[in-house]
Amino acid sequence: LLLVLLSAVFFPIGQYQPEAERLLSQFLGQPTKIGQIRLSYWPRPGIVLDEVKAGETGELTAAAIHLSPALASLFSDRLVIHELRAERVTMKNLALERRSQPEPVVSQGRTVLVERLHVANLAVEIGDVRLENLSGEAQLETNRIGELALQNDAGTLKLKIVPQRNEYKLKISATAWRMPFKTAWLLETLEA
């Protein structure tokens, strides 16, 4: 046990940062930079990518991305990430590129498969409007982010972001929701 702990403490995880940036860039379809990469032991073992920025001008930022790999897949020809969990995320103008023909994500000759994508505490900025405290999960299609279903903490606002060929379709539904700008209006029901 002591040997495992010591090897984990002294494991040079930082040397994998350029490869992690390349893989994340490939997954998101945008150039991506990672502030720091580190190992995590709690609540489950994995890798944490801190201060992630994607896009030419930071259209997507995340304070942390937690990767939970399937341990058995670390030594196979297909690396499986059980969960990719992004926290404190900001997405500006839904500006990430949508590729019509996604490429498989490959690391050192091994295919990388992400099974589940979860987003916590997301802020979506669309023009001057900022929708905050959204959480949800994305459907993945061939290792690309498909439909992203989000809702606010109170459950009064629900967003569905659906990638189309080269754009995004945004579906909004709200019940007893106050708009995120100064107004006396309380929307009883909204479907758009």
Secondary structure per residue as TSV (DSSP state, phi and psi in degrees):
chain	resnum	aa	ss	phi	psi
A	1	L	-	360.0	-42.3
A	2	L	H	-62.8	-39.6
A	3	L	H	-63.0	-41.5
A	4	V	H	-63.2	-45.2
A	5	L	H	-63.3	-44.0
A	6	L	H	-65.1	-41.8
A	7	S	H	-65.8	-35.9
A	8	A	H	-67.4	-38.6
A	9	V	H	-67.2	-39.7
A	10	F	H	-98.2	4.7
A	11	F	-	-67.0	127.9
A	12	P	-	-80.2	68.0
A	13	I	G	-62.1	-28.7
A	14	G	G	-59.1	-26.1
A	15	Q	G	-67.1	-16.7
A	16	Y	G	-92.9	2.0
A	17	Q	H	-60.8	-46.3
A	18	P	H	-59.7	-39.1
A	19	E	H	-68.0	-39.1
A	20	A	H	-63.7	-40.1
A	21	E	H	-64.7	-40.8
A	22	R	H	-64.6	-44.8
A	23	L	H	-65.7	-43.0
A	24	L	H	-66.8	-37.9
A	25	S	H	-60.7	-42.1
A	26	Q	H	-66.0	-42.2
A	27	F	H	-65.0	-42.9
A	28	L	H	-86.6	-17.7
A	29	G	T	75.8	20.8
A	30	Q	S	-143.4	150.7
A	31	P	-	-60.6	136.0
A	32	T	E	-133.0	139.1
A	33	K	E	-122.2	143.0
A	34	I	E	-116.9	130.0
A	35	G	E	-68.1	-44.8
A	36	Q	E	-156.6	148.6
A	37	I	E	-120.3	137.1
A	38	R	E	-150.4	162.1
A	39	L	E	-85.8	149.7
A	40	S	E	-126.3	143.7
A	41	Y	-	-118.4	-17.5
A	42	W	S	-136.9	137.3
A	43	P	S	-79.9	-17.1
A	44	R	S	-141.4	151.3
A	45	P	-	-63.0	144.5
A	46	G	E	174.0	-162.0
A	47	I	E	-121.1	138.9
A	48	V	E	-117.7	130.3
A	49	L	E	-105.8	116.2
A	50	D	E	-98.6	148.5
A	51	E	E	51.0	64.1
A	52	V	E	-91.0	135.1
A	53	K	E	-131.7	127.5
A	54	A	E	-123.7	148.0
A	55	G	S	98.5	161.3
A	56	E	T	-61.6	-36.7
A	57	T	T	-122.7	28.2
A	58	G	-	73.1	42.0
A	59	E	S	-62.7	-24.0
A	60	L	E	-132.4	125.4
A	61	T	E	-130.3	150.1
A	62	A	E	-141.0	132.8
A	63	A	E	-65.3	-37.2
A	64	A	E	-155.1	143.5
A	65	I	E	-125.1	120.9
A	66	H	E	-99.8	128.7
A	67	L	E	-112.2	126.6
A	68	S	E	-114.4	95.8
A	69	P	E	-79.5	153.0
A	70	A	-	-75.2	118.0
A	71	L	G	-57.7	-39.0
A	72	A	G	-64.2	-27.8
A	73	S	G	-78.0	-12.1
A	74	L	G	-60.9	-23.2
A	75	F	G	-115.3	17.4
A	76	S	S	-112.6	178.8
A	77	D	S	-81.7	-1.3
A	78	R	E	-133.8	113.5
A	79	L	E	-84.9	122.2
A	80	V	E	-108.6	125.3
A	81	I	E	-101.7	109.4
A	82	H	E	-59.3	-44.5
A	83	E	E	-145.8	135.7
A	84	L	E	-112.2	114.6
A	85	R	E	-116.3	115.5
A	86	A	E	-101.3	131.9
A	87	E	E	-122.6	146.8
A	88	R	E	49.0	66.8
A	89	V	E	-104.3	141.7
A	90	T	E	-123.5	128.4
A	91	M	E	-119.9	119.3
A	92	K	E	-100.3	124.3
A	93	N	T	53.8	25.3
A	94	L	T	46.5	40.5
A	95	A	-	-84.3	3.0
A	96	L	S	-71.8	141.5
A	97	E	-	-65.6	142.3
A	98	R	-	-112.8	113.5
A	99	R	-	-89.0	135.4
A	100	S	S	-74.8	-29.0
A	101	Q	S	-119.8	91.3
A	102	P	-	-65.6	143.9
A	103	E	-	-97.2	150.2
A	104	P	-	-68.2	144.5
A	105	V	-	-84.9	124.2
A	106	V	E	-127.4	133.6
A	107	S	E	-125.8	116.7
A	108	Q	T	48.7	45.7
A	109	G	T	80.9	-0.2
A	110	R	E	-108.6	135.7
A	111	T	E	-74.0	138.8
A	112	V	E	-108.7	128.0
A	113	L	E	-120.8	124.2
A	114	V	E	-100.3	121.8
A	115	E	-	-85.7	-35.5
A	116	R	-	-144.1	137.1
A	117	L	E	-122.7	122.4
A	118	H	E	-122.5	137.7
A	119	V	E	-119.7	131.1
A	120	A	E	-125.2	136.5
A	121	N	E	57.5	58.7
A	122	L	E	-94.1	139.0
A	123	A	E	-115.6	126.7
A	124	V	E	-108.9	123.9
A	125	E	E	-107.3	121.3
A	126	I	E	-125.8	103.7
A	127	G	T	63.7	-126.3
A	128	D	T	-90.9	0.0
A	129	V	E	-96.7	134.2
A	130	R	E	-124.2	117.4
A	131	L	E	-102.5	122.1
A	132	E	E	-117.0	170.8
A	133	N	E	56.2	43.7
A	134	L	E	-98.5	145.2
A	135	S	E	-141.2	155.2
A	136	G	E	169.6	-168.3
A	137	E	E	-129.7	156.5
A	138	A	E	-112.8	144.4
A	139	Q	E	-81.9	137.8
A	140	L	E	-107.7	136.7
A	141	E	E	-128.1	115.9
A	142	T	T	47.4	50.2
A	143	N	T	65.2	17.7
A	144	R	E	-115.8	150.4
A	145	I	E	-71.2	120.2
A	146	G	E	-94.9	-133.1
A	147	E	E	-65.3	133.3
A	148	L	E	-114.7	116.3
A	149	A	E	-104.5	123.6
A	150	L	E	-129.4	155.9
A	151	Q	E	-149.3	155.8
A	152	N	E	-78.5	171.7
A	153	D	T	-58.3	-36.3
A	154	A	T	-83.2	-11.5
A	155	G	S	76.9	11.2
A	156	T	S	-86.7	-15.1
A	157	L	E	-129.5	129.8
A	158	K	E	-127.9	132.9
A	159	L	E	-121.0	144.1
A	160	K	E	-129.1	117.1
A	161	I	E	-104.1	115.5
A	162	V	E	-116.5	113.5
A	163	P	E	-67.4	133.2
A	164	Q	-	-105.2	-167.5
A	165	R	S	-53.4	-58.9
A	166	N	S	-130.7	23.6
A	167	E	S	-153.8	-177.9
A	168	Y	E	-121.4	142.8
A	169	K	E	-106.0	133.2
A	170	L	E	-113.9	122.0
A	171	K	E	-110.6	132.5
A	172	I	E	-125.3	135.2
A	173	S	E	-136.1	138.4
A	174	A	E	-142.7	144.5
A	175	T	E	-137.9	123.8
A	176	A	E	53.5	48.2
A	177	W	E	-114.3	134.4
A	178	R	E	-94.7	129.9
A	179	M	-	-62.6	152.5
A	180	P	S	-82.4	26.2
A	181	F	S	-138.8	165.5
A	182	K	S	-65.2	114.4
A	183	T	-	-161.9	153.9
A	184	A	S	-90.0	2.6
A	185	W	-	-82.6	134.3
A	186	L	E	-117.5	116.8
A	187	L	E	-76.7	117.5
A	188	E	E	-70.6	-46.9
A	189	T	E	-149.1	138.1
A	190	L	E	-141.3	130.8
A	191	E	E	-131.1	119.8
A	192	A	-	-142.7	360.0
